[in-house]
């Protein structure tokens, strides 16, 4: 019988991308390996990407972790990168510990993969320290991401902010525009490109295209989150057409 895994997702209420890209990555993995995955979501209120709502989302995420632990999922992915980063540098470690503790108090410890922590760990897994990024955020939030990564020892050599104010519009952004947008980055010192430093901005269809056009490893917040999910489950991080991070040639960092 093929192994079966249940993946829990904590998703912002206005997010329309995480529940499409993560299941698609898991489906692509099934082209290579005899495993099955199901995804189970709990939503937390967040309409506008502003600090007040991001802070409230972080506080309400405990409820989501409890709900998902009721279903005894095998791993929980906390899918809002900037909500974690807005709490201060290194906060993903605090959030992951807290949510894991909440699930333990509910009768079963469940590993947590936050998209903020996953992006840091995914970049480290590529054994690089200099990236260029594309975000949908207004520039102050992009600067926050840059500072967060810098604290983790990752230099952002260039960044493009698309300044899409409405989170629903972020989810409607055409991912196939991203390779050309990324070509506008200053890449001479970059070792990789984060095509979407946001789990709401769709990018999965463009990851492989951008990697071929730019000649650099290309990842996204969603791809990094999937990488972290595989890591937490003790699985080889591999899925086709998802870029270098999931090409199956990497060792999982300690």
C-alpha positions, -999 to 999 in steps of 0.1 A, spaced: 0 0 0 13 34 -10 22 58 19 -5 84 25 1 118 42 -23 145 55 -10 180 51 -26 208 71 -26 244 58 -31 275 79 -43 300 52 -51 337 53 -88 342 46 -81 362 15 -55 337 1 -65 320 -31 -31 305 -41 -17 283 -13 -45 258 -17 -37 255 -55 1 256 -56 9 233 -27 -15 205 -38 -1 208 -74 34 204 -61 23 173 -42 5 160 -73 36 164 -94 56 145 -68 31 116 -74 44 114 -110 77 101 -96 69 83 -63 40 60 -51 27 84 -24 -6 101 -19 -12 134 -1 -44 152 10 -46 188 20 -68 202 48 -71 239 55 -81 262 84 -85 298 75 -76 328 96 -90 363 90 -67 386 69 -81 409 42 -55 437 40 -17 432 42 -12 458 70 5 453 103 -27 453 124 -43 425 104 -10 406 102 -6 408 140 -41 396 145 -36 367 121 -5 355 141 -25 355 173 -55 336 158 -32 310 142 -33 290 174 -70 282 168 -62 270 133 -35 247 147 -59 232 171 -85 226 144 -60 209 122 -46 188 150 -82 176 156 -78 160 121 -44 145 131 -27 158 101 10 147 97 24 182 92 11 218 93 22 245 69 16 280 82 11 299 50 17 336 55 53 347 51 50 384 58 27 379 89 56 360 106 83 384 93 63 414 106 67 402 141 105 407 141 136 390 128 138 353 136 102 351 147 95 320 126 113 299 152 91 313 180 59 308 159 68 272 149 75 262 185 43 278 197 21 262 171 37 228 177 31 232 215 -5 240 208 -9 208 189 8 188 216 -16 202 242 -44 190 219 -32 154 222 -6 150 195 26 169 186 26 179 149 56 194 131 52 229 118 65 243 85 61 281 83 65 298 49 88 324 65 111 297 80 108 276 49 121 303 27 152 308 50 158 270 51 152 266 14 178 292 5 202 276 29 195 242 13 208 256 -20 240 265 -2 239 301 -12 237 334 6 228 360 -20 194 363 -37 173 387 -57 136 387 -50 103 397 -65 74 406 -41 39 419 -46 42 441 -16 44 478 -11 81 488 -6 80 491 32 69 454 35 95 444 9 122 461 30 109 441 60 115 409 41 150 421 31 158 428 67 144 395 79 165 375 54 196 396 62 193 386 99 193 350 87 226 356 69 210 360 34 218 391 14 191 404 -9 212 420 -37 182 434 -55 144 435 -50 114 444 -72 82 455 -54 51 452 -76 32 473 -50 -2 455 -54 -22 469 -24 -52 445 -26 -44 409 -15 -71 396 -38 -54 413 -67 -21 397 -57 -38 363 -61 -50 373 -96 -15 384 -108 -5 364 -140 24 342 -130 37 341 -165 46 378 -163 71 370 -136 100 357 -157 101 390 -177 98 410 -144 126 390 -129 148 399 -159 147 434 -146 165 425 -115 202 432 -110 215 397 -110 253 399 -114 258 392 -77 228 369 -72 231 332 -67 194 325 -70 160 343 -76 130 342 -53 103 346 -80 76 352 -54 84 361 -18 48 357 -10 25 326 -9 -4 346 -23 13 357 -56 11 327 -80 44 317 -95 45 279 -98 38 278 -136 67 301 -142 94 286 -119 110 263 -145 106 289 -173 123 316 -152 151 292 -142 158 284 -178 157 321 -189 177 335 -160 203 307 -157 200 307 -119 182 286 -94 146 299 -90 124 293 -60 93 308 -44 77 309 -10 53 281 -20 81 259 -34 101 265 -2 71 256 19 66 223 0 104 216 5 99 221 43 68 199 43 88 171 27 116 177 52 93 176 82 78 143 69 113 128 64 108 126 26 133 134 -1 125 169 -13 117 162 -50 89 172 -74 92 177 -111 91 211 -128 94 230 -96 130 244 -99 163 235 -84 151 233 -48 129 203 -55 151 187 -82 161 160 -57 198 167 -58 201 185 -24 208 174 11 185 186 38 203 211 60 207 204 97 
